[in-house]
Amino acid sequence: MPRPKRRLGQHFLTDPRILARIADGLEAGPEDTVLEIGPGPGGLTAALAARAGRLVAIEKDRDLVPALRERFPRATIVEGDALDLDWRALVEREAGPTQRYLLAGNIPYNITSPLIDKALEPDGPARVVFLVQKEVADRVTAAPGTPAYGALTVGVQAVALAERLFAVPAGAFRPRPQVDSAVLRLIPLAQPLVADAGRRGFRQLVVGLFGFRRKQLGRGLRELTGWSPDRAGVALRAAALDPAARPETLRPQEFVRLLGVLVDGGWTMP
């Protein structure tokens, strides 16, 4: 077993039962192409290779690449940073033209949010299974009005079905992390709540209002847009929203509705 590198956020999982459950959560079959992020010593890679028809893996740690290529000669092991690479182009270059691919990985805690954002970009994977910090999985799958519900929740649930499959205790990893983990499954919606062209404005609205999460919606909207109380109130009524509500009580659909009203009313993003 190679020694994990702290600078790369490596925490290796070797329990074959847990690895098999993660691979099962991806539901890959012989006809599927799977892209894995951060195979590490290859525990999850082996479970995925046994289920998928084609496997491409991106490993940033160059010291691990030779052993992975020797162990998995039928897979394509790419040395590089997953955040910098074009995933679809990589999959199609290595596995040929494909209508879809699946994505999996035991991903570093420090780049979880950027990887989730990238996974949910248009023309991305058809299904995603990530092993993430339990707190992140709880936030992504939270319901409105709960403490974990926030901008990350709304941003993900507006474009994907999010499911927390099961928890993984810290003791299952080497080295042991400070927190527990969980397996998160994301299935992009066939019809996202927000169109591709509106994602930037949607993000700014959601992140902006959650910046005032302890304030009432009317006050937060005025501070975000710079509109007068009357103008903000008209917009909220047009969106069928209570000015006294707080952002964490709004469903993703209600943020989308509010964005439409704001854009129609002349709101321009800074």
VMD Tcl script that draws the C-alpha trace (Angstrom):
set ca {
  {0.00 0.00 0.00}
  {1.52 3.38 -0.99}
  {1.82 6.05 1.65}
  {-0.96 8.67 1.37}
  {0.19 12.23 0.68}
  {-1.32 14.89 2.87}
  {-0.70 17.68 0.32}
  {-3.00 15.85 -2.12}
  {-5.69 15.20 0.49}
  {-5.32 11.44 0.09}
  {-7.31 9.11 2.36}
  {-7.29 5.56 1.01}
  {-10.24 3.22 1.42}
  {-9.48 -0.50 1.16}
  {-12.49 -2.32 2.64}
  {-13.72 -4.48 -0.29}
  {-17.31 -4.58 0.98}
  {-17.59 -0.80 1.13}
  {-15.87 -0.43 -2.23}
  {-18.30 -2.90 -3.78}
  {-21.26 -0.96 -2.38}
  {-19.92 2.28 -3.85}
  {-19.48 0.65 -7.25}
  {-22.96 -0.86 -7.01}
  {-24.37 2.62 -6.36}
  {-23.09 3.75 -9.74}
  {-25.09 0.95 -11.42}
  {-22.57 0.52 -14.22}
  {-22.93 -2.38 -16.64}
  {-20.90 -3.95 -19.47}
  {-22.21 -1.37 -21.93}
  {-21.09 1.60 -19.83}
  {-18.01 3.80 -19.89}
  {-16.94 4.90 -16.41}
  {-14.63 7.79 -15.57}
  {-13.02 7.54 -12.14}
  {-11.43 10.50 -10.36}
  {-8.53 9.78 -8.02}
  {-8.14 5.98 -8.13}
  {-5.30 6.08 -5.59}
  {-4.06 2.54 -4.97}
  {-6.91 1.13 -7.07}
  {-9.43 -0.26 -4.58}
  {-12.49 1.34 -6.14}
  {-10.93 0.98 -9.59}
  {-10.99 -2.81 -9.24}
  {-14.66 -2.79 -8.24}
  {-15.58 -0.49 -11.13}
  {-13.52 -2.45 -13.67}
  {-15.38 -5.62 -12.72}
  {-18.71 -3.98 -13.59}
  {-18.09 -1.50 -16.43}
  {-17.34 -2.17 -20.06}
  {-14.71 0.58 -20.29}
  {-12.84 2.42 -17.57}
  {-10.86 5.67 -17.71}
  {-9.22 6.94 -14.51}
  {-7.59 10.30 -13.75}
  {-4.81 10.24 -11.16}
  {-2.95 13.39 -10.10}
  {-0.26 11.56 -8.09}
  {2.34 10.56 -10.68}
  {3.92 8.09 -8.25}
  {0.75 5.96 -8.35}
  {0.27 5.92 -12.12}
  {2.77 3.17 -13.09}
  {1.33 0.67 -10.59}
  {-2.22 1.46 -11.71}
  {-1.32 0.92 -15.36}
  {0.33 -2.38 -14.54}
  {-2.57 -3.58 -12.40}
  {-5.31 -2.47 -14.83}
  {-3.93 -2.99 -18.35}
  {-7.41 -2.81 -19.93}
  {-8.19 0.55 -18.31}
  {-6.87 3.92 -19.42}
  {-4.97 5.65 -16.61}
  {-4.49 9.37 -17.25}
  {-2.05 11.41 -15.22}
  {-3.46 14.87 -14.58}
  {-5.65 17.17 -12.53}
  {-9.34 16.30 -12.89}
  {-10.34 19.95 -12.49}
  {-8.25 20.97 -15.50}
  {-9.28 18.21 -17.93}
  {-12.23 18.06 -20.33}
  {-13.94 14.90 -19.10}
  {-16.13 14.21 -22.10}
  {-13.31 14.81 -24.57}
  {-11.08 12.51 -22.52}
  {-13.67 9.74 -22.38}
  {-14.42 9.96 -26.10}
  {-10.73 10.04 -27.00}
  {-10.00 6.94 -24.99}
  {-13.25 4.98 -25.35}
  {-14.68 6.29 -28.61}
  {-17.83 8.35 -29.27}
  {-20.45 7.81 -26.61}
  {-23.83 9.28 -25.75}
  {-23.15 9.03 -22.04}
  {-20.61 8.14 -19.39}
  {-20.75 7.58 -15.65}
  {-18.53 9.23 -13.04}
  {-17.23 7.95 -9.70}
  {-14.54 8.74 -7.20}
  {-13.28 8.95 -3.65}
  {-12.59 12.66 -3.98}
  {-10.43 14.94 -1.80}
  {-12.40 16.98 0.69}
  {-10.65 20.23 -0.29}
  {-11.93 20.17 -3.90}
  {-15.34 18.58 -3.36}
  {-17.46 21.60 -4.33}
  {-15.54 22.38 -7.56}
  {-15.75 18.73 -8.61}
  {-19.50 18.61 -7.96}
  {-19.95 21.84 -9.93}
  {-17.98 20.41 -12.84}
  {-19.85 17.09 -12.73}
  {-23.15 18.93 -13.11}
  {-22.15 21.11 -16.04}
  {-24.14 20.62 -19.28}
  {-23.20 17.54 -21.32}
  {-21.66 15.95 -18.24}
  {-22.00 12.41 -16.86}
  {-25.36 10.65 -16.80}
  {-24.81 9.52 -13.22}
  {-22.32 10.45 -10.49}
  {-21.27 8.63 -7.32}
  {-18.81 10.46 -5.09}
  {-17.47 9.52 -1.68}
  {-17.50 12.85 0.15}
  {-17.43 14.35 3.61}
  {-20.65 13.40 5.40}
  {-21.44 17.05 6.09}
  {-21.34 17.79 2.35}
  {-23.64 14.87 1.56}
  {-26.05 16.09 4.23}
  {-26.02 19.61 2.78}
  {-26.53 18.50 -0.79}
  {-29.51 16.32 0.11}
  {-31.06 18.60 2.76}
  {-34.70 19.68 2.76}
  {-35.82 23.33 2.93}
  {-36.01 24.73 6.44}
  {-33.38 22.39 7.89}
  {-30.03 23.61 9.27}
  {-28.02 21.93 6.50}
  {-30.05 23.55 3.71}
  {-28.12 26.25 1.86}
  {-26.82 27.62 -1.41}
  {-25.02 24.37 -2.25}
  {-28.26 22.43 -1.74}
  {-30.28 24.69 -4.01}
  {-27.60 24.83 -6.69}
  {-27.34 21.05 -6.91}
  {-31.03 20.20 -6.56}
  {-31.96 22.67 -9.32}
  {-30.11 20.49 -11.83}
  {-29.91 17.01 -10.31}
  {-31.57 14.40 -8.13}
  {-29.37 14.05 -5.05}
  {-29.30 10.95 -2.83}
  {-27.18 10.05 0.18}
  {-26.71 6.30 -0.18}
  {-24.85 5.34 3.02}
  {-22.31 6.60 5.54}
  {-18.69 5.47 5.74}
  {-16.95 5.78 9.15}
  {-13.65 7.61 9.45}
  {-11.99 4.44 10.72}
  {-12.39 2.80 7.30}
  {-9.75 5.13 5.80}
  {-5.99 5.28 5.96}
  {-5.00 7.72 7.31}
  {-8.10 8.27 9.40}
  {-9.71 11.64 8.54}
  {-11.16 13.96 11.16}
  {-14.74 13.40 9.98}
  {-17.01 10.65 8.68}
  {-17.83 10.32 5.00}
  {-20.87 9.36 2.95}
  {-21.63 8.14 -0.54}
  {-23.47 10.74 -2.60}
  {-25.28 9.90 -5.85}
  {-26.25 12.62 -8.31}
  {-28.45 12.05 -11.35}
  {-28.68 15.13 -13.62}
  {-32.27 16.06 -14.41}
  {-33.43 15.56 -17.98}
  {-35.05 18.98 -17.67}
  {-33.11 21.13 -15.17}
  {-35.07 23.76 -13.27}
  {-32.77 26.45 -14.60}
  {-31.58 26.68 -18.21}
  {-27.88 26.59 -19.04}
  {-27.87 30.27 -19.99}
  {-29.42 31.23 -16.65}
  {-27.09 29.34 -14.35}
  {-24.78 32.26 -13.62}
  {-27.65 34.54 -12.62}
  {-29.27 31.75 -10.61}
  {-26.04 31.14 -8.70}
  {-25.63 34.82 -7.93}
  {-29.21 35.09 -6.69}
  {-29.03 32.01 -4.49}
  {-25.58 32.70 -3.04}
  {-26.50 36.35 -2.57}
  {-29.72 35.67 -0.68}
  {-28.13 33.01 1.51}
  {-25.58 35.66 2.42}
  {-28.54 37.27 4.22}
  {-30.01 34.00 5.48}
  {-30.76 35.41 8.90}
  {-32.70 38.30 7.39}
  {-36.18 38.26 5.97}
  {-36.44 37.74 2.24}
  {-37.65 41.27 1.57}
  {-34.67 42.82 3.34}
  {-32.20 40.46 1.73}
  {-33.58 41.10 -1.75}
  {-33.33 44.86 -1.28}
  {-29.71 44.61 -0.21}
  {-28.84 42.23 -3.04}
  {-30.50 44.20 -5.85}
  {-30.33 47.74 -4.48}
  {-34.06 48.08 -5.19}
  {-36.45 50.14 -3.09}
  {-38.71 48.39 -0.58}
  {-41.71 48.91 -2.85}
  {-40.00 47.53 -5.94}
  {-38.63 44.51 -4.05}
  {-42.04 43.88 -2.53}
  {-43.71 43.93 -5.94}
  {-41.18 41.39 -7.22}
  {-41.74 39.05 -4.30}
  {-45.50 39.22 -4.65}
  {-45.18 38.50 -8.37}
  {-43.14 35.44 -7.46}
  {-45.79 34.43 -4.87}
  {-43.24 34.67 -2.05}
  {-43.68 36.00 1.48}
  {-41.35 38.99 2.14}
  {-41.12 37.84 5.76}
  {-39.85 34.37 4.81}
  {-36.18 33.50 5.10}
  {-34.06 32.16 2.24}
  {-33.57 28.71 3.80}
  {-37.30 28.03 3.55}
  {-37.47 28.45 -0.24}
  {-37.51 25.41 -2.51}
  {-35.24 25.43 -5.58}
  {-38.31 25.96 -7.78}
  {-39.13 29.15 -5.87}
  {-35.64 30.55 -6.39}
  {-36.06 29.85 -10.11}
  {-39.42 31.62 -10.12}
  {-37.96 34.61 -8.31}
  {-35.08 34.82 -10.77}
  {-37.51 34.98 -13.66}
  {-39.44 37.83 -12.04}
  {-36.23 39.74 -11.28}
  {-34.90 39.41 -14.81}
  {-38.23 40.49 -16.25}
  {-38.16 43.44 -13.88}
  {-34.81 44.64 -15.14}
  {-32.38 43.18 -12.59}
  {-28.88 42.98 -14.02}
  {-26.14 41.00 -12.39}
  {-23.16 42.98 -11.05}
}
mol new
graphics top color blue
foreach p $ca { graphics top sphere $p radius 0.5 }
foreach p [lrange $ca 0 end-1] q [lrange $ca 1 end] { graphics top cylinder $p $q radius 0.2 }
display resetview
